[in-house]
Amino acid sequence: METLDALAQTFDHATLVIGGVRPDQMSEATPCSEWDVRALLTHTVGVVTNIGNGVRGDQMVDPNAIALEDDVEAQFRTAAAATLAAWHSAGIDGETNIGAGPMPASMAAGINLVDTTTHAWDLARATGQPEELPADLATTVLAVAQTFLNDDIRNFAGIGAAIEPDVNATPTEKLVAYLGRRS
């Protein structure tokens, strides 16, 4: 599966998960120990917004300081559509800056894919929603993560060490284990 196709599917999946978050769950803990559901939603919407800004060459924002709107699902859907449009316009060849300095656009798109998928899983886990991704999507995201997620990036991004998945693990379980999360 191509990266931008996977990103579109991930955005659709994340939109469903975000739409399933109830207002009474905003203070619930998440697998990201530093963030409750509200903070993780803010981060997720903010990162997708910021990456779109970076790809378009627009002003970057602090992804953890955006204001959540009353309809977070619609807010995320709008940000995701704008970001996906920016990727389709710019393509994933060449370089772009999504906030960490210039890097290959293909790597930046991979970061967008892995970050969104990871936090959609975190939100699903925190709010009692189904955690499984479509198998082909989880397999693609894992393959992309394996191209750039080394120990230096894990330490910088606060991602734990990979965990050995069970021998019968689903593609989603293999992905989250690689991202240092227990399913």
N, C-alpha and C positions, 0 to 999 in steps of 0.2 A: 504494500500500500504506500502511495506517495505521501510525503510529509504533510502537504497542505490538505490532502483528503483526510488524513488522520486528524489534523488539527480541526477541520470542520466537524468531524464526528465527535471529537473531544469537546468542542464548544457546545454541540447539541446535548451531549451527555451531561456536561456541567450545568447547562441551563435547566435541565430536568431536575438535577439534584438540588440546585439553588432554589428552584420553585417548590421543592418539597420541604424546605426549612420552615418550620413554624415560628411565629414571633416569640413563643414561650421557650424556644430552644437557644436563643441568642447568647445566653450566659453559660451554656453547657461547655464542658471541656472538650478538646479535640486531640487527635494524635500529635498535633504541634503544641507541645507543652506550654509555649509562651503565648498562645492565642486561644481565646474562647471562640465560639461560633461567629459572633459579630466581628471580631478582629480578623478571623480567617476569611470571612466574606469580604471585608474591606480590602484585605491583601489580594484576594483572588480577583476581584473586580478591578482593583488598582493596577495590578501587574498587567492584566490583559489590556487595559486602557493605555498604560505606559508603553507597552511594547508596540501597540499600534501607533502611538505618537512617535516613537523612535523610528519605526520603519518609514513613516511619512516624513521624517525630518522635523517634526513639530517639537514644541517645548515639552520636556519631560516633567513628570509630577512625582511627588512622594507617594508611592503606591499604598502605603499604610496610613495615609492621611486624607484619603478621599472621603467625601460624605456619602454614606449609603442613602439611597432614595427609599421611599416607602415601598415601592415595587422593585425589590432587588433583582428579581428574575428578569424583568424588563430592562433594568439598568445593565445587567450582565449581557443579555441578548444583544442590546444595542452596541455595547463595547466590543463584544465578540465579532459582530457583523462588520464593524468598522475596521477592526484589526485584521480580519480575514481578507477584507477588500484591499487593505494596504499591502498585505503579503502577495495577493494575486497581482496587484499593480506593479510592485517592486520586484517580485520574484525572489528566489532564494539563491541566486548567483551573486557574486560580488560580496561587498561588505555592508554592514549596517551597525548602528549603535543603538542598543536597547537599554542603555544605562550603565553598562560596565566597560565602556570604551568600544572602539571599532573591533568587530569580529566578523568571521564569515557569516553571511546571511543564513546559510543552511544550519549553522550551529545555533544562531539566534532563534530560528524557527523551531529547532529541536528543543531549545530551552522553553519556549512558549508552550510547546506540546507537552513536555514532561511536567512542567510546573502546573499547568492547568489540570492535567490528568491526576497528578498527585493530590492536589488540593480538592478536587471533586471527590476522590476516594476518602480523603480526610473528613470532608463534610458529610458524606454518606455515612461513614462509620460513626461520627459524632451524633448524628440525628436519627440513627436507626433505619436508614434507607438501604436498599439493595446496593452492595458494593461492587458487584461483578460488572466488568466492562465486556463488550463483545470480544470474543476470543481473538479475532484478527486484529482488532484495535490494540488490545493489551500486548499482543506479540510485537506489533509495530512499535509501540511506545517503548517497550523494553529494549528492542534493537537500537532505537535512537538513543536512549539513555546510555547504553553501553558504549556509544561512540564518543561521548564527552564527559561522562560522570566519573572522574577520577577522585583520588583521596583529597587533593587540593580543593577541588570544587565542592566535594562533600563537606569539608571543614568550613569553607567560606560560607556555604549556603545552609549550614546547620542540618545537613542530611546525615543520618547515621550510617554506620558501616552496613554493608550488605549482609543479609541473613540467609543462611542456607534454607531454601524452601523444602517442604515435604516432597517426597518422591512422586506423589500423586497430585501435586499442586496444580491448580488451574492456571491459565495464562495470567489472570489478574493477580493471583497469589504469588506467582513468580515475579511479577513486576513489583508489587509492593515490598516483597522481601528484598529485591535488589535496591529498593529505595530506603531500606533500613526500617521498614514497618512490619509489624506482625499482623497477619490477618486472622 
